[in-house]
Amino acid sequence: MSDLVELQQDEDVTEFSMDAAALGDLLGSRQKEMRAEWSRLEWIQRHIDGRIARTWMPEGADAEYKDLLRKASTPWLQYARNALAQGLFVDGFSDDDLWKQAWQANSMDGRQIKVNREVVGLGKSYGMALPGENGTVVMRPMSALHTFAHYADPWDEYPEWALYRTAKRGASYWDSSWYFFDRECWYRFTGSPATPQNLEVCRHDLGFCPVVQLSNTLDSDDAPESSIEAGIKPWKRIVDYTFTLSMVMRYGAFPQKWMAGGEIATDDQGNAMIRPSVDSLLHASGDSGETARFGSFQAANIADVVTGLESAKADLSAVLQIPPHYFMSKVINMSADGIEAEESPYFRNLEERKASLSEGYELWMRTAADVLGKQALAQDTNVEVHWLDQRTRSLAQVVDAIVKLKTVGAPDSLLFAFIPGWTKQDVLDATASAARLEQSEQQILAMQATETAAEPAGNIDGSTEES
């Protein structure tokens, strides 16, 4: 966070800040609560990443068995999380000046991707806004896996304080680099939360903790709900079917040979010398060799396992409200209307996510406005973020709608926002260009009107009257 104002240690700061002992007492009393919350989120993240923690395995399982199990863990939940997060992209805000000074100045177009993924996958993420150099604002995402925020009341906009872990330093779980934020100051220290070391303090003068929680759901009885956690059990069934398919393909897809009667030759160590293969001949030795019988077992039916695997994928699709063809390898004979019907639950899910996530982004932008001294905008609860519309629409239909709305006086800034694929910056540029063009046309018309009025009146025969 090198863009933040320089840390200062003076009497004004120490009057409003805590020393290392007081900070250690506060955070040390919450370490159990922090560890429990981070462990819960890490458990969800492990499944999203496709990492199998502990699973049953038969005694004496060989390396080949374990290798098949590792390969069976495909990160379908990660794909599902990304599929939802890719439909969430903020591309505008009510106030254009704040959009440029806060959002674009902090490269939030790119930084929001990680935030949206975390909100969908873990249920929440965090963001901070602090004064920067030369009167600017610094906005940075803070991962929920490394952030703990304490709220005096669950419905408060801002927490009483927040702790952020930046980097692990030693073998101990708690030995890291940390940032701490409260109503008056922000702190940087190393060591553990209970024993802060190398403490540095800076006052931000905001009067509230400048950390915002972005949530996947609002007013939940417990922590914000993840959109992906419900898919963990179907995902585990997919892993089971994938592993079963690998086992069948490795051991059961080809007929296994059997022999009844006869004797099998052995080597000096007593090992059977029979090696069935495509270019070998099975034979039985000994006196009973003539009566020996050979045969093969029926090969396993791979199609049945594949059907079960596809069924598990369909379950995951239904639970997470993601179109089934997103999980399938191919789409056969689906009409445009059919695809739209399949995707309707997906877009309804996105609208629900946007309703909750918008509140967090709007509060984050209002916090940035407060930092920049825009007090009226900071208190305006009617501001809104604009989401990029990623539905597939015909450009001809959009243009027809824009032309009809223009005839009733709709503003250009609203009409340009309907164009598929256009960002907020595209809308601003097009609006400014249209305004300049309209101004030029008005000036030309005014000049023509002035020239027409200045021309002398003419007679019927074309001559002019002398004044």
N, C-alpha and C positions, 0 to 999 in steps of 0.2 A: 504494500500500500504506500508506495513512495510518493504518490500524488497528494497525500494528505498533508495538512499544514505541519510544520516542524513541531516535534514534541518540545514542550516547555516545562521546566521545573522552576516555579517561582512561588512567591507567597500567595498570589491569587489562586493558583492551582491547588496548592496544598490545603488551602482553606476549605475547598469543596470536595476534595478527594479523600480516599482511604489510603492508609499506609499498608505495607505488605502484611502485617500481622492481622489487621482488620479484614483485609481482602481474603487472606487464607482461612480465617475463621468462617467467613460467609460461604466461600466455595467448598471448603472441606466438609461442611455440614450437608452438602448436597451431592457429594460424590457418588453415593449409592444410587440416588435417583438418576443421576447422569448416566451411570454405567448401565442401569436397567433400560433406559430409553434408547441409548445407542446400541445395546445388544439386540433389542427388538427390531430396530431398523436394519441392523447388519444381517439379521436372520432373513428378512425379506430380500435384501440386496443379494445375498448369496444365491437365493433361488432365482432371482431375475438374471443373474450372471450365469446360471446353469451349473452351479457348483454343488455336487452332491456331498453332503456332509457325512452322515453316518447311514449306512444301509446294511441290511442283512446279507450275509455271504456264507455259503456252505463251508464246512471245515475242509481244509486241504485244497481250497480253490487255487488253481495255478495262475501263472502270470497271464496266460492267454485269456482266461475267464475275466480277470481284473481289467485287462485292456479293453475287452468288449464292453464292460460296464462303464468305463470312463468315456468311451466313444458314444455311448447311448445317450449321454446327457447333452442334448441340443438346447441352446438358450432360446426356446420359443417364447418365454415370458419377456425376455429382453426385446425380442422382435415385436411382441404385442404392445409393450410399453412405448417403444419408438413409433409404432403405427398410430397410437393415440396422440403422442406428443407432437408428431409431425403435422397433425391437424390443428395445433394450437400455435399461432404465430401472431404476436402483437405487431401491428404495423402502423399505428397511429394513436394520437391522443388529442383531447379536446383543445388544448392550448398549443399552437404551433411553436411559439417561442420556447416554452418549457420542453417540448419534444426535442428541439435542437440543442438547447443548453444542457439538458440533463440526460435524456435517453441516448441521443446520437453521439453526444460528446463522450459518453462512457462506453461506446460500442455495445450497447445493450441489444442491438439486433442479433448479434452472435451470442452474447452471454445468456440471453433468455432461453436458449435451447437446453442447456443443462438444467436450468430452473424448472422448465416445463416437464422435462423427463423425470426429475426428482418428485415433483408434485404428483404426477400420475403414478409413479412407481412406489414411492414411500408415503405419499399422502400429504407431504408438506416440504417446503424449502424456506430459506430465509434470504433477506437482502438488507443491506445497510446503506445509509446515505449520510455522509459526513462532509464538513467544510473542507474544500481543497485549497490549493494555492491560487492567489490572485482572484479571490471571490468566486471560485468555481465550486461545483459539488462533485463528490466522488461516490459513485454507486457501484457496489460490488455484490454479487451473489455469495451466499454462505451455505454450504452443504448442510443438510439436516443430519448427516452422519457425523458431523463435527461441531454442531451448534446445539447449545442448550439455552432456552429462554425461560425465565421465571416470570409468570403473570400473577399479579395480586388478585385479579378476577379473570375468569376465563373469557369474558366478553370485552376485556380491555383492548384498545387498538394497539397499544405498545406495551412491551413487557417492562417490569421493574428493572431488570438487568438481563444481559445475555453474555454467554461465554462462547468463544470460537477457538477451535483448535486448528492451528495452521500446519504444523509439521511435527512428526514424532522424532525425538532426539536420541533416546536411549533404549535400553532393553525393557525398562519398566513401562507398563501400560500408560501411566500418567506423565511420564517424563517427555514433555513436548514444549513447543512454543505456542503462546496463547494471546488472544485479544479479549478484553473485557470491556463491556459498554454499560453505562448507567445513565441516570438523568442529567448529570453534570459533566462527566468526563469519559474519556476512553483510555484504556490502559494496555500496555504491552509488557509481557514478562515471560520468563522461561521457568523450567522446573515443573512442579505439579500444582494443581489448583489449591491444595492445602498448604503448600510451602512455596509461594511465589518468590522468584529470584530475578535480579536485574530489572526491577520494576521501573517503568517509564510511564508518565502520565501527561495527558493533554486535555484541556477543557474545551468543550464544543459549544457551550452556551445555548443549547436548544431547550432545555427544561424538560426533556423526555428522552427515553432511551431510543436512539435512532435505528432500531432494528425492526423489520416488518416480517411477519410470518405470512407466507403465501400458501393457501390451503386448498386441498382437493375437495373438501366438503366443509361446510360451515355449520356451527351450532350442533356439532356432534356430541353425544354424551361422553365420549372418550376422546382420544387423539383423532385427528383428521384421518379419514379412511383412505387406504390405498385402492386404486382401481385395478391393481394387479394381484393383490394378495389372495383374492377369491379364486384365482386361477391356479394356485399352487397345487392343489390336489389333482385337477385334471392334467396338469403338466407332469406330475409324477406318474400318472397312468400312461402318458405318452412315452416317458422314459422306460417304463416296464415293457410296453409293447415294442419299442425300438430295440431294447436289449433282447427280448424274446425273438424278434425277427433276426437279429444278428446271430443268435445261438442256433436257430433253425437253419439259417443259410450256411453256417459253418459246419454243423454236425448232422443235421437231419435232412438237408435238401437232396442228398444223394443216397441211394439204397445201401443199407448196411448188410454185409454178407454174413451168413451163418453156415455152420457145418454140423452134421449129426453123424456119429459113428466114425470109425477110422482113428488114426493116430496122427499127431502133428509132430514133425521133426523138430528137435531142439538143438541148440548149440552147446558148447562145453559148459556154459554158465546156466543152462537150463531154460534159456529164453526161447520162445516160439520163433521158428524160422519162416513163418507164414507172413507174406507181405502183399495183401491184395492191392492191385493197381490195374490200370486200363490195359497194360501190356504184359500182364503176368497170368500164369495158369495155376489155379488152385488144385492141389492134389493131396490125397491122404495116403500115408504109408502104412506098413504093417499088414498083418494077416487079415484084419477087418477092413482094409482099404477098399476092397471091392464092394462092400455094402455101404460105404459112406455116402451120405446125401448132402447136397449143397443147395443153398437158396439165398434169397435176399429179403430183407424187411421192406415194407412199403415206405416210400419217401414221405417226409412231412409235407403238409399242404401249406405253402407259403402264402397263398391267396387269403386264407382265413386270418392269418396274423396281420396282413396288410389291411384287411377290412376292419379289424379291431383297432389298428393304429389310426385309420381315417376317422373312425367313430370317436376316438379320444380327442382328436383334433377338432371335430365338430362340437364336442362338449366344451372345449376351451373357447371356441369361437362364441358359443351361446352365452357362456358365463361372463365373458369380457365384453360382449356386444361389439365384436369385430367381425366384419363380413367373412363368411367361410372361404370365399375364393382368395382371401388374403393368405390363408394357410395352405392352400392347395397348390400343387405344382402346375396345374393348367386349368383353364376355364373353357368348357365346351358348350357351344351353341347358346350362349347367354345374350339375350337382347339388351338393348340400352335400358328399356323399362325394367327388365329383370335385374340388371346390375343396380339400378337406382333403388329398387325394392329391397335388395340384399343390403345396401349400404345405409338405408334409412335408420336402423337402430344405431349404427356407428355415428352418424351425424347428430342424432338426438343425444347420444352419450357426450359428444363433443360440446354441444350447447350447454349441457349441465356442468361440464368441467369449466367452461368459459364463465358461467354465472358466478362460480365460487372464486375462480382464479382472478377474475377482473377486479374484485374487491381488494385483493392483495396488491395488484399492480397499481391500482388507483391510489391506494394509501402510500405506496412507495413513491409515486410521482408527487403526491402532495407533500411528502416528507422532503423530497428534493426541492420543492418550491419553497418550503420553510427555510431550508438551508440557504437558498439564493435570495432570501428576503422578500419573496412574493407572498405576503401574508394573506391577502384576499384569496389568492388561488389555493393556498394551503388549507384554508377553511372551507373551500367550496366543495361540498359533497356531491354536486351534480356533474363533476368532471367524469369522463369515461375514456377507456382505452378502446381502440378499434382493432378488431381481429381480421386477419387476412381471410377472405372467403375462398376456400379451396374446392368448392363444389364444381363439378364439370357442367358448364353451361355453354350454349351456342352463342357465339359472338354476335351473330345476326340478331338474335332475340334481344341481347343486351343493348345493342345499338338502337334498335327500334324503340325499346323502352326509354332510353336516354333522350331520343329525339322527341318523343311524346311528352316526357316530363319537362323538357326545355320549353315547350310551347306554353306551359302553364306557369312559367317563371321560376322553376327550381334552380338553385344556385349551382354554378359549375363545380364547386368543390364537392358537393354531394353527388352530382352526376358522374364525375370522373371516378369516384370511389367504387362505382358499380362495375368498372371494367375489370374482367378477370385477369389476375396476375399483376395488377398495378399495386405498388407499395404506396405508403403515405408520401414519400418523397416524390414519387411519380405524379401523384395527385397535386401536390404543392407546385411542382414545376409546370404542370399543364395548366393549372388555374392561373398562375402568374402570366404564362404565355398568352392565354385567352384574354386576360384582362388588358395586357399590353396591346393585343390586336384590336380589341374592342375600342380602346382609347384612341388608337391610330385612326380607326374608321370614323370615329366621332369627330376627330380633328379635321379629317379630310372633308366630311360632310359640312362641318362648320365653315371651312374655307370656301367651299363651293357655294354655300348659301351667301356668304359675304360678297363674293365676286358677282353673283347673280344680282344682288341688291344694288351693287355699285354701277352696273351697266345702265346707260341711258335708255329711256323708253323709245321705241321705234314706231314709225308710221306704218300704215298698211303697205305703202310702196317700198318700204325698206329704208327710207331716208330718216334722218334724225332731226329733232327740233332743236333750234338754237335757243338757248336760254337768254 
